[in-house]
């Protein structure tokens, strides 16, 4: 039997961040990882001979700068480079939109001078709101408590402290903040812009990892969530980790190892051991027992509470809420090995657009139809596809003269209608995704020399992403902040004393940010003291 101060279930990025801060506070920490490699969904693997890529998560922005500095990720080998162009939208055989820096205004002006002039005010307003929300990323949400006023006072004070920055917002920004939380991305953008291309470019962020239409109420917040990050100090930018996303988690693992954290791979946890109403350890599928004063889980809350914790120790209402905790981001993920760069009909030459997020979704109406048909048939015949070609920024990923591409594909149903299995449909849908790109870049299909397919079911089986949900739970108003994952347990503590949550199913949600792990560790250190 093994003993330590803390056992962490899952060596994804949040688990590693949590382990680092706990170890830095002097605790003895053991991390147990089901797979043979650390990193969770932030891993780099060879998927075709000679071709490596970020297998699941695929781009950098939300990784918190405080965490980067505290863990000295740069000193541990991490280097992030910014895309030379942020996004490229091929619209048809002749037209395209580019976003990134000064090029955005010039590109938007081709479609609407009015929209080009609105870019400055829009970015200023979004920036003001993003700065406020960004400031809450590393804060523990006020917890809704039961009982009398005495127990509620600390949470009321916390709420007052976190609410004070809102008072500094201009009245227009306050109104926009309300709109972003309540409205759809489409409705919000419609209040700013008139041309379809720029609304599509910004509206795409409202459906990333979100099985919804851009006209679904609440998708405005998902749009905001995706502009909260930064790359090398540049707010709102997106970038690439040299060596792929696994370079992030490998650097984190080095930081943890330097503090004595014991990271064990091929160690799937079967059960959280509860004695006397308190979590006191875990048992693995191999029969090993690890006892600890505290347990932290980096898993999706549904996996933790419905698979690893005996239902008899959970309050009935809490368990029912977890059963109804909504997951499923409509994601179909592919990695492809390419013999050459794609050539888009609208812009066939090589250039900075090859380093961008290439979005095949020319309008909000296109995205809306993709969602509606996916709900009816399981996937859309005209899906949303984002292509990233990281080998244009990182020549370590592919043989010289060849490339790798990440394909982030939406909309697909987390579960297919009619009882059909994704195992039966994955090849057909993969062909469709490649054909969708080939329509805009003839010859793309012929250039594919190898491919890795991850359907929603594959993402669940491989990485524990329930329903393929990259966010560990839908980012809706009822599953955010103090209500993530369940109201009354938004402070990283579970109903079982000694059992904590440190994954993306807690505030502030999904993306490779490290914030949930950072925040959970702070609360665990407070409880220990």
N, C-alpha and C positions, 0 to 999 in steps of 0.2 A: 504494500500500500504506500502511496505517495502523499506527501502533505506539503502545503504551501499556504501563504496568506490569501492568495487569489488564484482561482482557475478561470480562464477565459475560454469560452467555447467559440471557436472559429478564428482563423488567422487571416481574415480579410483585413482591408486597410484600417477599418475602425477598431477591430480587435487589437491590431498591432499598436495603434495610437493609444488606446486605453492602457495596454500593457506597459508602454513606455512611461506614461505619466505615473502609473502606480509604482513602477520600479524606481523611478526617480524620487519618489516619496519614501523610498526605503522598504517597500514591500517585496516579498518573494513571490514571483508570478510565474505561473505555468500556462501556456497557451496550447490548446489541443485543436488540431486541424484535420478534418476528414480526408482531404485530398493529399496527394503526395508532394504538393508544393504550396508555399504560403502565397497569400495575395487575394484569395477569394476570386471575385470577378475582375480584379485588376492584376492580370497576369499576361506575360508574353510567352508564347509557345511556338514551336515549329509545327505548322499545320500541313505543310507540303515540303518535300525534300528541298532544302536550301532556302525556304521562305519562312520567316518568322513574323508574327504580328501580335498586337494586343487582341486577345481572343474574344473578350466580352466587352468591358468598358474600353473606350478607344480614344478619348481625347481629354485634355487637361484644361481646367479653368477654376473649378470650385475648390481645389486644394487650398486650405487656409494658410495664409502667409505666416501666421504665428506658429502653426504646427511645423511648417517647413523650417522655420528658424530654430524652434525649440529642439527638434529632432536632428538638426544640422543635416538635412537631407542632401543638400548640395555637397557637403563634406563627405557624405556617405555615397556619393556617386551619381546623384540625380542632376540632370540638366534638362531644362525645358526650353523649347524654342517656340516662338510665336509663328502662327501661319502668316505667310506673306500677303495673303488676302483672306478675309474672314469667311465670306460665303460667295458662292457662284451659283446662279440659278439659270440654267438653260431653259428658255421659254418655248422656243420653236426652232425651226431650221435657221432663222436669221437673227433672232433677238435673244438677249440675255441681260441679267442684272448682276452687278458686282457690289459687294458691301465690304467696307473696311477703310477707315480713315477718310481722306478727302475723296477717294474714288466713289464713295457712296453717293454723295451729292451729284457728282457728274453723271453717274449711271442712272440715278432716279430721274434726273432732268430730261432724259430721253423720253420718259413716259409722262411726266407731269412737272412743270416748273413750280407749281404750287406745292407739290409734295416735297420737292427739293428744298424749298424754303422752310418747310415745316420740320425738317430733320433736326435742326439745331434746337428749337424749342422742345421737341419730343425727347431728344436725348438728354437735355437738361432736366426735364421733369422726371423721366425714368431714372436718371442718375441720382436725383435727390431722394427719391423713394428707395432706390437700391442701397444707397448709403445707410439709410435708417435700418432697413431690414438686415443688411450685412452686419450691422452692429449687434443684432440679436442672435447671430449664428452661434456664438460661443457662450450664450447665456442659457441658464436653466430656466425653462418656462415656470411661471407661478403654478403651483399645483392646487387643484380644486380639492378641498378637504371636507371630511365629514366631522361633525361634532360642534363644539362651542367656539366662541370668538377667540379664546385664548390660543387655541391651536392654529387659528386662521391668521393671526396677526403677522407672523413672519412672511406668509405668502402674500398678504395684502401689501406689506412694505416692498416686497420684491416686485409686485405688479406695478406699484407706484414708481419705483425706480426705473423699470424697463419702459414704462409708459411716458416718462418725461421727455424723451427725444421727440415723440410725436407732436408735442406742443410747439416744437421749433419748426415744424413743417409749415410752409406757406399754405393758405387755405386752398388754392388750386391743387397743390400736391396732396393735401388731405382728401380732397374729393376724388382725385385719381387713385389714391391708395384704396379707398373704399370700392371704387369701380373695379380695380384689378382683382380684388378678393371676391367680388360678387359677380362680375360680368364675364362674358366669354372674351377670349382673345380677339375674335373677329369683331365683336361689337366695340371693344375698346379701340382697336386700331382704326375702325371705321370712323371714329370721332376725330381722328387725326389726318388720315390720308384718303385719297380718292382713287389712286391707281392700284391695279391688282398686284403687280410684281413686288412692290415694297411691302404691301400687306402680307404677301406670301412669305417673304424673307423673314419678317419679324414674327408672323403668325406661326411659322414652323416651330418656334420655341414653345408655343402653347400646346403642341401635341407630342413633343419629344417625350417618350416614356409615358405617354398618357393616352390610353385607349379611349379616345373621345374625338369629337368634331371640334374644329377651332371655334365653332359657334355654341359649344356646350358651356353653360354657366360654370364659372370656376376655373376655366382654362386660362383666364387672365393671370391668375396667380402662378400657374405653371410657366407662363411666359416670363414673369418676373423672376422666378426661381433660377432660370437659366441665364440671367444677366447679372447675377450676384457675384460672379467670380472675377478672377484676374490672372494675368500671366506676367511674371517678372515685374510686378508693380503697375501694370497697365490694366485698369478696370474694364470689365466687360469683354476682354480679349479671350481667345481660345488658342491652345497650343498643343505641342506634341512633346512627350517625354522621349528623349533619345534612348533607344533600346526598348521602347514600348511602355505600356502602363505597368508592366512587371518591374520596370526600373524604380518606380515609386515604392512598391511594396518590398522590393529587395533592399532598398535604402532604409526603409522603416525597420525591417528585420535586423539589419546591421546595428541600427541605433538601439534596438531592444537588446540584442545580444551583448552589446557593450555594457549594459546595465545588469547583466546576469539573468535576463528573462530566459526561461526554458521553453523553447518552441518545439513541439512534437508534431510531426506530420504523420499521415496514415493512422490517425487516432480518432476515428469517428465516435462521438459521444452517443450513448444509447439512452441515458437516463440522468436526470438531476436528482440526487439523493436528498430527501427531506426527512429530517428527524425532529420530533418535538415541534413541528410547525415551522422549522427553519431549514433553509438550504445549507447543507454541510459538505457537499461534494458532488462528484459525478462518476458515473460508471461508463466505460467504453464498450463498444461492441466486442472487443477482444477479451473483456473480462477484467480489465485493469480498473482500479478504484483510485481516484484522486480526491483527497479531502482538503478542504480549505475553509477559511472563515467567511469568505465571500466568493460568489460565483457571478460572472458576467457573461451574458450571451450576445454574440454578434449576429445571431440568426434572425431571419424573419420572425416576428412575434408569433405567427401561426405555427411555425415549426417548433418553436420553443415550448409554447404552452399547450399545444395539441398533441405533440409527439414525445416530448422529453419530460414533461411534468405531469405527475399523477393528478387526474382531474379532481380527486377527493380533497386536495389541499388548496384548491382554487375556489374563490367565491363563485357561485353559480352565475350571477349576472356578468361578472368579468369574463368567465369562460365563454358565455354566449356572445358577448361583444367581440371577443377574439375570433370566434367561429364566423362572425359576419364582417370581420375586418376585410376590407376590399383590396384585392390584389389583381394584377393583370394589366400590363402596359402595352399590349398589342404589338410586341416586338418580335421580329424575325431577324436574326443576326447571321451574317455571312462574312467569311474572310476568303479572298480570292487571290491566287497567284497569277500575275499577268506577264505575258511575254513582252509587252510594250505598253506605253501610256495610251489611254483612250483619246480619241480625237472627236471633239464635239462639233457637230455640223455648224453650229452658230459661231464657234470660235475654235477652229481646228488646230491652230498653232499651239506649241508648248508655251507655258508662261506661269505667272503667279497663281492663276486660277486653278492650277493643278495641285497647289498646296492647300486650297480652301476646302471648306465643307461644301460639296457639290450637291445641291438639293434639287431633286426631281419632284416637283410639286409646284406648278406654275401659278396657282391661285388658291385662295381660301375655299372657293367652291370645289376645286379639285380635291382638296383635303377632306372636305365635308362628304363628298360622294364616296371617297375611299373608306371612310368610317361607316357610312350607311350600308354599303355593299358588303363590307367585312362582317357586319352584324348579321346580315341576311345569309351570306354564303360561306363565311369562315375566313375569306380573304378577298381583297379587292382585285379586280382584273386590271385596275390602274392604280397601283399602290404608291405610297410615298417612299422614296428611297433617298437616303443620304449616302454619298460616297466620299470617303477620305482616302487619300493615297499618301500615307505617311513616309513611304520610301522616297518621296520627292524632297523630304527634309532630313531623312535619316537613311543613309546608304548601307547601314548595317543589317537591314531587314531582308534584303533580297540580293540575288546574284547581280553582278554588274550589268547594267543595261535593261534589267527587268524590275518589276515592281510588285508591291502588295497593296491591296485595297481592302478597307473595311467597308462593309455595306450594312447600314443600319436601316432596316426595312419596316415600314408600317403601312397600312393597318392590317393586322391579322388578329383573329379571335384567339384569346388565351386557350379556350376550349372549343373545338370544332362542333358545329351543330350536327344533329343526327347520330351522335355517338361515334363519329369517325375519329380515328387516332391521327395525331400529327406524324406518327411514324409512317403512315401510309401516304401522307400528303406532302412531306417535306421536300422531296425531289421535284415534284411538280411545281411547288411554290418557288423553290430556288431557281428553276428554269424561268419562271415568270419574272422574278426580280432581275435576273441578268438580261432578259429580253427588254425589260423596261428601260434599262440603261442603254441597251443597244439601239433603241429607237432614237435616242438623242446623240449617241456616239456610235455610228455604224462601224462594225469591226470589233467592238468590245467583247462580244460573245466569243469570237474566234480567238481572241487574245488570252482567254482564260485557260490556263494550263493545270490548274488545281483549285479545289474549293473545299471549304469547311462550312457545314450548315448547322446552325443552331436554332431550331424551332422553339416556340415557347416551352414545349415539353422538354426539349434538350437543355434549355437554360435552367429549368427547374431541377432536372435530375443531376446536372453537372455542378451547378453553382448554388442550388437551394433558392433560386429565384422563383417563388410561387407564381404559377401562371406566366412565367417569363417576365415577372415584374422587376425591372431594374431599379425601382425606387423602394423596394420592400414595403409597398403599400401605396395606394393612390394618394396623390397630393391634393386632397379635397378639404374644404373648410372643416368638416367633421373629423378629419384625420391629420390635423396640423397643430403645431405649437403645444398647448397644454392638453390637447385631445389626441396626441400621437403617442402610443397607439390607441389608448383608451383614456377618456377623461378620468382624472383621479390618479393617474399613473404616468403623467407626462414629465415626471422629474427623474426618469431613468430607474426608478425603484419599482419592483413588481409587488403583487399582493403577498408574495412569500418573502418574509424577512431573510436577508442575506443573498437574495437573487436579484440581479440587476440586468438592465438592457443597455447595450452600447452600440447597437447597429442602426442602419438607416430607417428602421421602423420607429425610431424616436426622432425628436426634434434635432436638427432642422430638416431631416428627410434625406432623399437619395442624392446620388452624385458622389464622386470621389473627393470628399471634402475633409474627412477626418474629424469633423465637428462633433458628431454623436459620441465617438470614442473619447475625445477630449473632455466633453462635458460630463459624461458618465464617470470618468475617472475622478474628476473634481468632487462629485457627490459622494463617491465611495471613500475618498480620502477624508471628507468631512465626517462621514459616519464613523469611520475608524477612530477619528480623534474624539 
